[in-house]
Amino acid sequence: MLKSLHIKNYAIIDELSVDFNSGFNVFTGETGAGKSIIVGALSFLMKGKADTGVIRSGQEKAMIEGIFSIDEDMKAKLDEAEIDYDDELIVRRIISTDNHNSIKINQSSVTLSFLTDLFADHIDIHSQKDSQYLLNKANHLKLLDKYLNDPELLDQYEQEFKNYTQALGEYEELANNTYNEADLDYLKFDLKEIEDADIRQDEEEELQEKERRYKDAEKYLSVLNEAKEIYDGQEGIKERLSYLYKNLTLNDQAIEMIRDRIEELYFSLDEEMDKLKDILSGFNEEDLDIDYIEDRLFIYSRLKRKHNTDVSGLLALKEQIKEKIAFFEDRDFVLGEKKKQVDALYNKAYETALRIHEIRREKALLLEKEVVDQCLDLMLNNVNFKVQFTENKLSRNGIDDVEFYISLNKGEELKPLKNVASGGEISRLMLSLKSVFTSLSDTSLIIFDEIDTGVSGKVGLAIGQKMAHIAKNAQVLTITHLASVAACADYHFYIYKEDNSEYSRTLIRRLDEDEIIKELAMISSTDTSEVSLDAARALYYNARESLK
């Protein structure tokens, strides 16, 4: 849901901020006031490519910032991108004349592709020229599967089809690969070499640790033996220090005290040297065959380098080579066993695809009726909507190819949904479809840009009521010129332009109930006479009553 929007130096907008609520939000205002510019800025914020042409004349940069609530799907994408978040998502885009442009989410810089992907399933911007995914045949099966509302069954089939295609790929690789005698000899040579090496998963690390200990021992032995020699050797520290304190035997109190202290140091030093000798004895006792260790490590190094892999890869390679040799020596048997596996996996996937096909057929009948009912609400009284099936070979979508067909008038043959031409009819048809599918999707915000153009009277009121219905499942923002549509909104925003001697700027404010009635009167009758106000008041309260 969009919680607020802040725009600065965008097109004719100097600066404006607006807070939004959930439900049905409507924008009205005079032509040229900037209603579509606000929708354009919001669309640009979420998916538009940088274009310095949107910067307000005389300014160096434009800024658009939106604050959105977030759901679990968005949180997962933000976590993966290591972007911090709390309860809100602050999206800011800056476009500069010097092309120092930026896109930030909660102060973290992101790419346009990441931003577009983040909002892809959550925000739908719809206009007469942009009928989006509903008219695209490629999306019709996805929409029908949403209507199925059985993700576990669809996930089960997806995994079964994946298992089948993987096994089929392995079978085809085996069937297409043949080895001559030279290949077989080479494989056997590699296998013998790896088997003779008798490699183990953890042995290399163990050998490296022993090698490190040996090298450390060599260094320790050198240092400790030298220390022992300095202390215990002929005329070493021990002998000379002993001679020193034993010969300080003068009848002098001060010298006697010094002598006693030297004697204490002598015995303390001797104790510490005993500890060093114990460490030295420990290194002498460890038996490490460094020649064996280095020979084994060389074998590991050579095999890893030859096959460009690690120890785990060598062990896996050994099994792969065994399979290739077995296949060469008994090709028909191996291919036969693999073919049985492929056939079994195909049959399992096909049975699930057939179940899904039958459920799709049943659900399609319900979908057809629901779409027709929604169209009747919008006074498309002669509509006929059908889900056309074509059976295909087994694929990731099962065995079905689906396209939505429709006719809008009596006696008119069914045509693909994309071939519907009338703008007003498309608008109502799109509203009907969105009423069905919005509650089944993750869409949290739908923006309608003047899709009520070309309709009036009761049809306009029906469109407003349908938008209010959609707004029960997703936040709706719409621009309208129809009082009957605006009367159905939960929140009404008035967009106007203010001119001075230097420039024009677009402003926006939310209307209270009295102001809404005056605006409805202006839209309907271009005046605020008592007659117009009474009619607007009646329209407003009747619309509110019809939505209860």
N, C-alpha and C positions, 0 to 999 in steps of 0.2 A: 504494500500500500504506500502511496505517496503521501507523506506527512506535511511537507512544505517545499516551496520552490522559490529560489532567489535568482533574479536575472539582472545583469548589469551590462550596459553598453551593447545590447544585442538588437540589431536592426533599428527600429525607431524607439525601442525601449531604453530609457535612460537608466532607471533602476526601479525595481519593484520586488516585493516579497508577498507571498500569500501562503496561508496555512490551509490544509485540507483535512476533511474528515472522511471516514468510511461512508459508504452509501453512494447516492446519486448526486453528483456535483455538476451544475450547469453554468455555462458562460453565455451571456448575451451582451449586446452593445451595438453601436452603429457600425455600418460598413466602413472599413478602413481604420477602425479604432485599434486593431492589433490582436483580435481574438485568435486568428490562425497563427499569428507570429508566436504567441505564447505556446500553442500546441507544437509549433515547429521547433521552438527552443527546447521543449521537453523531449521531443523526438531526437533532436540533435544531441542532447545530453546523454542519451542512452545508446545511440547507434550511429550518429552522423559522422562523416569524415570531416576533418578539419578544413575549413573554408574561410579565408579572411574576408570574404564578401559579407559575412554575417555581422562583422564588427560595425558598430554605430559610427556614422560619419564623423570624422574629426577625432576619434579615439584610437588608442594604440592596441587595446585588447578588449575582448568581451569575456564575461564570466557567467557561467550557469551552474547553479548548485541545487541539488535535490536531496532531501532527506527521506529515506524509505525505511519501512519496517522490514525485517528479514525473517525468513523461514529456515527450516532445517536443511533444505537442499542448498540454499545460498550459503549457510554456515559451513557445509561440507566443502564447497568450492573455495570459500575464504580460508578455511583451515589448510587446504591443499596448497594454496598460494601463500600461506604464512602471513595473512593479513589480519590484524587485530580487529575485534569488533565488540560492541556491547549489545544494546537493544536496537540500535539504529545503524543504518548504512548511509554515510555521507558521501555523495558522489559529486565531484567538482571538475568542470572542464574549463580550461582557459585557452582562448584562441588569440594569438598575437600577430600583429602586422609583420613582425620580424621572424615569424614562424617558430618562436619559442613556445610551442603549445604543450599542454600537459593534461593528463587525465589522472585524477587521484580518487582513491576509495579509502576513506578514513585515514587520510594523510599518506597513504602508500601509493606510489606511482604504479599504474597498470597500463596494459596495451588496450587498444580499441577492441581487438578480438576477444580479450578476456572479459571486458565490460559487456560486450554484446552477448557473449555466452552466458554470463551471469544472469542477465535479464531475459534470455531467450524464451523460456517457458512461463514467464511470470507477467510480462507486459505485452499488451496487444494494442497497437495503434491502427485504427481503422478509418478509412475515408472512402468516398465513392470511387476514387481512382485506385485505392489500395485495398482490394478485397482479400488480400493475404492468403493464408494457408487454406481457407475453406473452399476456394474455387479450384485449388490445385489437386488434380487427380492423384498425385503421388501421396497425398496426405489422407485420402478417403479411407483406406484400410486402417490406418492408425486411429482415425476418429471412430470408426466402427469398433475397433478393439478396445478403445476407451469405454465405449458404451457397453461392451461385454462385461467390464468390471470384474475380470477374473485374471489378475496378473500372475497368480501362481501357475495356472495352466499354461499361459503364454510363456512364462519363464521355463517351465518344464519342457515345452516343445523346443525352445531356443537351444537348451542344453542338449537335447536329443539330436537335433539337426546338426549341432556342432560336432557331437561325437561321430555321427555318420560321415560328415564331410572330411573329418580328420582321418578316419579309417579308410575312406575312399582314396584320399590322397596318398596314404601309405601303400595301398594296394596298387595304384597306378604307377607309383615310383618303382615298386618291385617289378611290376609287369614290364615296364619300359627299360629296366636296367638288366643288362646281361654282362657276364664276365668271361673273358677268354682264359686260357691256361696261364698266361703270364700274369694276369690280374690275380688269379687264384694263388699263384706262387708268392706274389708280393704280399697278399693278405696273410697268408700262412707265415711268411717271414716276420711280418709286424706282430702277429699274435704270439709267435714263439719268443720274440724279443721281449715283449711285455710280460709274458708268463715267466720267462727265465729270470727277469728282473725281480720277480716276487715282491712287487710293490704293495704297500699297505697304506691305508688312509692317513694314519697318524705317524708313520715311521719317520718321514722326512723331518717333521718338527722335533721328534725325539733325537734324531741324529744331530740336528742343528744345535740343540741344547747341549748335547754331549761335547760337540766340537767347541762350543763357547766355553764350557767348563774346562776342557783341556787347555785351551789357549789362556784362560784365566789362571789355571794352575801353573802353567809355564812361567807366567809373569810373577805370580806369588812366590813360586819356588826360588826364582832369581833374587827377588827382593829379600825374602826371609832368610835365605842361606847367607846372603851378604850381611844382613843384620846380625845373624848368629856368629859369623866370623868376626865382625867388628867387636862383638861383645866377648865371645869366648876364645877367640884366637890368641896365638902367642903374642904377648904384650898387648892384649885387647883391653877394652874398657874395664872389664871385671877385675883383671889382675892388677891394673894400674890404680884403680880406685881403691882396691883392698890395700895395696901398698901405701897409698896416700893416708888413709885414716889410721892405719896401724903405726905409722911412723910419727904421727903428731902427738908425741908423748912428752910434753913440756909441762913444768910445774907452773902453769899459768891458767887462771880460772877462765879467762875469756877464750883462750885457745882450746881448752878442754871442752867448752860448750860448742865451739865450732866443730871439733872432732866428733862429738856425739851426734851432731846433726848430720854430718857427712856419713857416719856409720848407718844412721837411719835411712838416708837416701840410698845407700848401697844395697841394703836388704830389700827396700821397696822396689828398686830398679830390678833386682834379681828376680823378684816375684813376677814382675811384668814380662821379663824376658822368658820366664818359664811358660807363660801363656802363649807367647809367640811361637815357642818351640812346639807346643801342643798343636797349634794351627798348622805348622810345618809338617808335623807327623801325619796329620789328617790328609793333606794333599799327597803325601808319599804313598799312603795306603790305597788311594783310589786307582783302580786299574782301568785305563781308557786306551783302547787300541786305536790310535789316531789314524793309522793307515787304513784300517777297515772302515772307519767312519767316513773318511774322505773318499774312499772308493765308492761307497754306497751313495753318498751325496752326489758324486759325479754322475752315477747312473740315473738318478732322479733328474738332475739338471739336463742331461743329454736327451732323455725321453721327452721331457716337457718342451724343450726347445724344438725337437724334431717334429712333434705333433702340435706345437703351438697351443698348449693347454696346461691345466694344472693337474694335481694328483687325482682329484675327483673326475676330471675329464679323461685321464688315462684309464681309470677303472671303467668308466662308461664306454670308452672307445674299445676296450677289450671285449665287452659284451656285444657291441655293434659289429665288430669284426667277426665274432663267432656266428652271429646271425647271418651275415653276408656269406660266410663260408658254407653254413648249413643250407642257405638258399641256393647257392651254386650247386651244391652236391645233391640237393633234393628239391629242385625248383618247383616242380608240379605240385608236390605235397604242400609246400609252404604257401604257394599261391592259392591253392584250394582252401586251406584253413583261413587265410586272410579274406578270401571271397565269402566264406560262410559268415565271418564276423561282419563284413560290410552289409550283406543281405539282412542279417538279423537286426542290425542297427537301423537300416532303411525301413524295415517293416515296423519297428517300434516307433520311429518318428512319423511314418505315414499314418499309423493308427491314431496317434495323437492329433496329427493334422486333420484327419477325417472327423474326429470329435469336435475340434475347433470349427471346422467348416459347418457342421450341423448346428452348433451353437450360434455361429455368425448368422446363418440363415434365419434362425428363430428370432434372434435379437434384431435383425434387419427389419423384420415385419413390425416390431414394436417401435423401432426408430422411425420408420416411415410414417406411422400413425402419429407419433409425437411431433414430428416436424410439421406435418399437415395441420395438427391442432394449433401449433404455435403460429403458423401462417394464417389460419382462420382468425386468430386473435388480432392479426394485423390487416385484416380485411383483404387478404389474398384468397378469395372465396372459391376459386376454381383450380387451386393448385393441386398438382399430382406429383408426389415425390417417390422415387424408387431407388433402391440400392441394387445395382446390376452386378451380377457375379459372372466371372469367367474362370473356369477351372484350368489351372496350369500344372506344370511339373512341380515336384516337391522343391521348395525353396525356403529361404530363411523366414518367409511370411506364411508358410504353409502351402496349401494348394489353391489359394484364392487370389484373384485379381479383382479389385472392387472399384467401381466408379459411381458417383451420385448422378442420377438423371432427374430432370424435372420438366414439367410443363405448367404454365401459369394461366392458360386459358382453355376453355372447353374446345374440344375438337383438335387441339394442338398436340402433335406427337411429342413424346418424351425426347429431350435433348440433354447432352452432357451439361452439368451445372455451369461449366466455364463459358457456355455459349449463350447464357441469358444476357440480353442486351439492355433492357430498360433500366436506367439508373435508379429510379424510385423503387422499382420492383426488386432490384438487387439489394437495396438498402434494407427493405423489409425482410427479404429472404435471409440476408446475413444476420439480421437481428433474431430471426427465428432459429437459425442454426446455432448462434452463440448462446441463446437461451437454453438450448439442449446441452451443449458441450461445455460451457463455462463451469458448471458445477462439477464436471468430471475431470477438469484439468487443474493445473497448478497456477492458472492465471489469477493474479491478484489485482491487476489494474487494466481496465479497458478504456481507451480514449477514442471517442467518436468525433470526427471532424466534419460537421455539417452534413451528415448522411441523410438528414430529413429534407434536403433540397428536392423540390419537385412534388412534394405532397402537402396536403392541407386538411383542414376540418377534422373529421372524426379519425382519419388515418393518422394525423399528427398526434392526437391524443392517444391512440393505440400504440404509436411508437414510443411516446413518453412512458406509458404504462409498462411496455415491454422492457425499456431500459431500467426502470425502477425494479422490475422483477430480476433482471440480470444483476443489479446492484446488491441483491441479497447474498450473492455468492462472491462478488468481486467489486472493488471500488470502480465506479464509473465516472468519467469526466467527459462532458460533451459540449460542443459549440452548437447553438441552435438559433434560428430566426423565427421559430414557431412558439407562440405563447402556450399552446396546448402541450408542447414538450416540456417547456420550462416550468409549467405549473406542477409537473409531476416530480420535480427534483427535491431532494432533501436540503440542498444548500445552493443558493443562487448568487453568482458573482457577476458584477457589472464591470465591463471593460470600456474605458473611455479614453479619449485623446485630449490632451491639454496643450494649447498653443500659446506661445509668447512671441516676442519680436525676433528671437534668435532661433528657436527650434520648436519641434513638436515632441511630445513624449506620451507614452502609453501608461495608464494607471489602472488599478483594479481595486475594487472593494466589495466586501460581502454585504448583501442587502438584508434588511430585516423584513418582517412580514408586510408592513405598510409600503415599504419601498418596492418589494416584489410585486405587489398588486399594481402600483403605478407603472412599473416597467412592463408588466403584462399588458396593461392598457395601451402603452406606447407601441408595443410590438404589434398589437392587434389593430389599433385604430389611429395611431400616431398622435393621440391627444390624451389628456387626462380629464376630460369632462366627466360629469357625474354619471352619465350614461355609460361611458367607456369604463369608468372605475367600477361601476356596478357589475358590468359584464365580466370584467377581469376578476372581480372578487368572486363571482359565481363560478367562473372557470377554475379558479384556484381551489376553492373549497370542495367543488365537485370532484376535482382531481384527487385531492387529499382523501376524500371519502372513498373513491373508487379503489384506492390502494390499500385500504384496511383489510 
